[in-house]
Amino acid sequence: MKLPRLTAVIEKEGNWYVATCPELGVASQGRSLEEAEAMIQEAVELLVEEADETEIRRRLNRGVKVKKLELAHA
């Protein structure tokens, strides 16, 4: 199954960086930005390796859309 380009959102929360992949509903964390990025990559790869195609399609089709916004007045 060919996956679309996925998004990783990483936010600092206290002493941790929390990472999510909104399209698949996957989350992870790390003590640094780099660690959080590596952890979310690993979590997404693990899901794709272990979940069947039906589960991946269900997660992709749960109504989440990620879009870049272009502002007219910046």
N, CA, C and O of each residue as an XYZ file, in Angstrom:
296
protein
N       0.846     -1.185      0.000
C       0.000      0.000      0.000
C       0.890      1.246      0.000
O       1.778      1.381      0.842
N       0.651      2.130     -0.926
C       1.398      3.390     -0.992
C       0.707      4.402     -0.084
O      -0.473      4.703     -0.260
N       1.446      4.917      0.877
C       0.894      5.898      1.814
C       1.090      7.309      1.276
O       2.053      7.584      0.560
N       0.160      8.203      1.630
C       0.360      9.614      1.272
C       1.499     10.184      2.110
O       1.957      9.546      3.058
N       1.941     11.349      1.770
C       2.947     12.031      2.593
C       2.302     12.328      3.950
O       1.215     12.903      4.011
N       2.968     11.937      5.025
C       2.417     12.092      6.369
C       3.064     13.277      7.080
O       4.127     13.759      6.688
N       2.393     13.729      8.131
C       2.826     14.897      8.889
C       3.252     14.487     10.293
O       2.626     13.623     10.907
N       4.304     15.101     10.797
C       4.676     14.971     12.203
C       4.562     16.357     12.825
O       5.160     17.318     12.341
N       3.786     16.450     13.904
C       3.646     17.696     14.658
C       4.378     17.480     15.977
O       4.073     16.545     16.717
N       5.336     18.339     16.268
C       6.123     18.193     17.491
C       5.996     19.474     18.304
O       6.292     20.568     17.822
N       5.544     19.314     19.559
C       5.323     20.459     20.446
C       6.050     20.226     21.761
O       6.093     19.103     22.264
N       6.614     21.280     22.309
C       7.265     21.181     23.614
C       6.204     21.273     24.706
O       5.386     22.193     24.723
N       6.235     20.310     25.610
C       5.321     20.296     26.758
C       6.154     20.033     28.002
O       6.545     18.897     28.269
N       6.418     21.077     28.752
C       7.270     20.936     29.932
C       8.686     20.582     29.507
O       9.294     21.285     28.699
N       9.211     19.487     30.054
C      10.561     19.034     29.715
C      10.582     18.053     28.549
O      11.644     17.536     28.202
N       9.448     17.791     27.947
C       9.323     16.798     26.878
C       8.895     17.448     25.573
O       8.324     18.538     25.555
N       9.181     16.759     24.496
C       8.653     17.101     23.181
C       7.676     15.996     22.809
O       8.046     14.823     22.758
N       6.438     16.368     22.551
C       5.390     15.410     22.207
C       5.182     15.464     20.699
O       4.974     16.532     20.124
N       5.240     14.300     20.072
C       5.124     14.206     18.620
C       3.878     13.414     18.248
O       3.591     12.376     18.843
N       3.149     13.909     17.270
C       1.973     13.197     16.779
C       2.006     13.140     15.257
O       2.571     14.007     14.590
N       1.387     12.098     14.736
C       1.118     11.986     13.306
C      -0.401     12.008     13.199
O      -1.040     10.970     13.367
N      -0.998     13.177     12.923
C      -2.453     13.301     12.974
C      -3.188     12.420     11.971
O      -4.298     11.967     12.251
N      -2.594     12.169     10.815
C      -3.277     11.358      9.811
C      -3.495      9.919     10.276
O      -4.490      9.294      9.910
N      -2.570      9.391     11.078
C      -2.680      8.005     11.537
C      -3.075      7.888     13.006
O      -3.329      6.784     13.487
N      -3.131      9.009     13.727
C      -3.476      8.952     15.144
C      -2.391      8.297     15.985
O      -2.691      7.585     16.942
N      -1.133      8.533     15.635
C       0.009      7.953     16.341
C       0.697      9.060     17.135
O       0.789     10.197     16.672
N       1.179      8.725     18.331
C       1.870      9.709     19.167
C       3.100      9.079     19.804
O       3.170      7.864     19.990
N       4.061      9.925     20.132
C       5.259      9.500     20.841
C       5.842     10.730     21.530
O       5.244     11.805     21.490
N       6.997     10.579     22.155
C       7.620     11.710     22.825
C       9.118     11.495     22.925
O       9.618     10.391     22.712
N       9.823     12.563     23.252
C      11.263     12.487     23.452
C      11.720     13.635     24.323
O      11.002     14.620     24.497
N      12.911     13.508     24.870
C      13.450     14.568     25.727
C      14.047     15.712     24.915
O      14.285     16.796     25.448
N      14.290     15.475     23.628
C      14.784     16.529     22.741
C      13.947     16.509     21.469
O      13.227     15.548     21.199
N      14.051     17.574     20.699
C      13.340     17.648     19.427
C      13.771     16.503     18.508
O      12.935     15.870     17.864
N      15.059     16.246     18.454
C      15.583     15.183     17.598
C      15.086     13.814     18.042
O      14.733     12.981     17.208
N      15.057     13.576     19.357
C      14.580     12.295     19.873
C      13.094     12.118     19.579
O      12.670     11.030     19.191
N      12.304     13.164     19.756
C      10.868     13.077     19.463
C      10.638     12.785     17.986
O       9.761     11.996     17.633
N      11.424     13.420     17.125
C      11.305     13.177     15.685
C      11.639     11.723     15.353
O      10.928     11.084     14.578
N      12.702     11.207     15.929
C      13.081      9.812     15.692
C      12.029      8.857     16.237
O      11.737      7.834     15.618
N      11.457      9.187     17.392
C      10.469      8.309     18.019
C       9.163      8.260     17.225
O       8.568      7.190     17.097
N       8.704      9.398     16.687
C       7.464      9.381     15.909
C       7.698      8.648     14.594
O       6.814      7.936     14.116
N       8.873      8.816     14.007
C       9.217      8.078     12.783
C       9.148      6.575     13.050
O       8.564      5.824     12.269
N       9.749      6.145     14.160
C       9.749      4.732     14.528
C       8.332      4.234     14.798
O       7.970      3.136     14.376
N       7.533      5.027     15.494
C       6.161      4.619     15.818
C       5.318      4.457     14.555
O       4.548      3.503     14.442
N       5.456      5.376     13.613
C       4.697      5.285     12.357
C       5.163      4.078     11.555
O       4.340      3.332     11.024
N       6.473      3.880     11.461
C       6.994      2.731     10.725
C       6.526      1.419     11.336
O       6.188      0.484     10.610
N       6.501      1.339     12.658
C       6.033      0.133     13.338
C       4.562     -0.128     13.033
O       4.177     -1.265     12.759
N       3.743      0.910     13.080
C       2.324      0.750     12.755
C       2.161      0.229     11.332
O       1.394     -0.704     11.094
N       2.876      0.826     10.393
C       2.750      0.431      8.988
C       3.214     -1.012      8.787
O       2.628     -1.743      7.988
N       4.256     -1.426      9.501
C       4.751     -2.799      9.392
C       3.797     -3.808     10.011
O       3.604     -4.893      9.463
N       3.196     -3.463     11.149
C       2.418     -4.429     11.919
C       0.921     -4.429     11.620
O       0.280     -5.475     11.717
N       0.359     -3.297     11.265
C      -1.095     -3.216     11.045
C      -1.435     -3.723      9.650
O      -0.645     -3.595      8.714
N      -2.621     -4.297      9.530
C      -3.038     -4.719      8.193
C      -3.545     -3.509      7.409
O      -3.793     -2.445      7.975
N      -3.692     -3.691      6.119
C      -4.068     -2.588      5.236
C      -5.418     -1.985      5.618
O      -5.615     -0.777      5.487
N      -6.345     -2.811      6.088
C      -7.664     -2.319      6.494
C      -7.543     -1.339      7.653
O      -8.207     -0.302      7.662
N      -6.704     -1.658      8.627
C      -6.509     -0.771      9.787
C      -5.859      0.542      9.359
O      -6.257      1.611      9.823
N      -4.884      0.471      8.496
C      -4.227      1.695      8.032
C      -5.216      2.564      7.268
O      -5.253      3.777      7.474
N      -6.014      1.969      6.394
C      -7.022      2.733      5.642
C      -8.052      3.356      6.592
O      -8.475      4.495      6.394
N      -8.453      2.606      7.621
C      -9.417      3.130      8.602
C      -8.848      4.370      9.289
O      -9.546      5.372      9.449
N      -7.598      4.299      9.687
C      -6.966      5.441     10.351
C      -6.824      6.633      9.408
O      -7.038      7.775      9.814
N      -6.464      6.371      8.153
C      -6.299      7.457      7.184
C      -7.621      8.123      6.824
O      -7.641      9.295      6.448
N      -8.718      7.394      6.934
C     -10.022      7.908      6.515
C     -10.905      8.331      7.682
O     -12.129      8.306      7.561
N     -10.318      8.715      8.799
C     -11.130      9.087      9.966
C     -11.447     10.569     10.020
O     -11.895     11.071     11.051
N     -11.220     11.273      8.924
C     -11.663     12.656      8.841
C     -10.633     13.708      9.191
O     -10.986     14.878      9.332
N      -9.377     13.337      9.338
C      -8.338     14.317      9.641
C      -7.725     14.799      8.333
O      -7.344     13.998      7.480
N      -7.635     16.098      8.189
C      -6.986     16.680      7.016
C      -5.966     17.694      7.503
O      -6.271     18.543      8.341
N      -4.774     17.601      6.985
C      -3.716     18.542      7.325
C      -3.477     19.409      6.105
O      -3.260     18.901      5.005
N      -3.516     20.720      6.301
C      -3.372     21.649      5.185
C      -2.504     22.813      5.620
O      -2.628     23.308      6.740
N      -1.627     23.245      4.730
C      -0.838     24.449      4.999
C      -1.706     25.653      4.678
O      -2.399     25.669      3.661
N      -1.671     26.648      5.530
C      -2.463     27.856      5.332
C      -1.599     28.951      4.729
O      -0.451     29.148      5.128
N      -2.156     29.648      3.778
C      -1.489     30.811      3.208
C      -2.277     32.038      3.637
O      -3.468     32.152      3.349
N      -1.615     32.945      4.319
C      -2.275     34.132      4.832
C      -2.130     35.287      3.848
O      -1.052     35.525      3.304
N      -3.219     35.992      3.633
C      -3.202     37.135      2.721
C      -2.466     38.317      3.349
O      -1.800     39.080      2.649
N      -2.585     38.470      4.671
C      -1.972     39.596      5.379
C      -1.005     39.053      6.416
O      -1.412     38.644      7.503
N       0.250     39.051      6.082
C       1.241     38.532      7.021
C       2.216     39.610      7.429
O       3.124     39.354      8.219
